[in-house]
Amino acid sequence: MLALVGIALVFAAVFGGYILESGNPYVLLQPAELLIIGGAATGIVLVANPLSVIRKMARGVARVFRPPPYTCASLLERLRMLYEVFAFAQRAGIIEMEQDFEDPARSRIFSRYPEFVADPACCFVCDSLRMLVIGATTPYDLDRLMDLDIEVQRRGGQQPVSGLSAMADSLPGLGIVAAVLGVVITMEAIGGEADKVGQKIAAALVGTFLGILLCYGVVGPLAARLEHLNELRTQFLQVLRVGIISFARGASLADPRGLFNSSLDGNTRRAIDIREGEVLAAGRQL
């Protein structure tokens, strides 16, 4: 929603200022210039990117205009879900959750989090925990595998960003191409009526205007927003990775504030002396 408001504000400011300066809005309606810039930009995208990346670009642009999928509330919900998974695995054993990882939609825990089941991160979490079930890897190797998986996903998410950025970079040049063609047409009309020549010059300048506006006002910001969403997803996956690896390495203390086990390796605990009768910060006496 914020992206849509921003683009609307860009156009409102640009065209509003133009109209306030007594500009004629009909002069900016140049279908030929739009055809040159839009058609050439589309062709560049088709040449530079495979079909799979073009599909990712379309889906990425759609994501920009939807609410962000990863928020503080969703992160806390995923951490709560992981806590339930780890607590059950400690009580009943990780083997008992094999079917939960195979079919998350019917899981006794995952089914209570439908947004997580619909998220591609569900496969990331379940596949990683399934490795613990079958005992196919050590926590150290699992950590590297998960980190590699996140990096592969990050690179995949960067492909549509690169495509949109390349498209944005080409738009000012295509605007110049449209303007040059307009100048060529204008030169052919030299010697004719002055108002006709003026109209052709204005149409040529509109091409440069549209190319720069679409680059810095639409496509470039869309690419930047999509890159931000991809980075947010990468950070989200890293949080899940740290939680799973901490469990795999033996962290078992219920410590939501990270006081005891923060930044520690498996089977390692931070020593904190709490003597009998002392009052803790929460006001409870031991």
Buried (B, 14 or more C-beta within 10 A) or exposed (E): EEBEEBBEEBEEEBBEEBEEEEEEEEBBEBEBBBEBBBEBBEEBBEEBBEEEBBEBBEEBBEBBEEEBBBEEEBBEBBBEBBBBBBEBBEEEEBEEBEEBBEEBEEBEBBBEBEEBBEBEBBEBBBEBBBBBBEEEBEBEEBBEBBBEBBEEBBEEBBBBBBBBBBBBBBBBBBBBBBBEBBBEBBEEBEEEEEEEBEBBBBBBBBBBBBBBBBBBBBBBBBBBBBBEBBBBBBEBBBBBBEBBBBBBBEBEEEEEEEEBBEEBEBEEEEEEEEEEEEEEEEEEEE
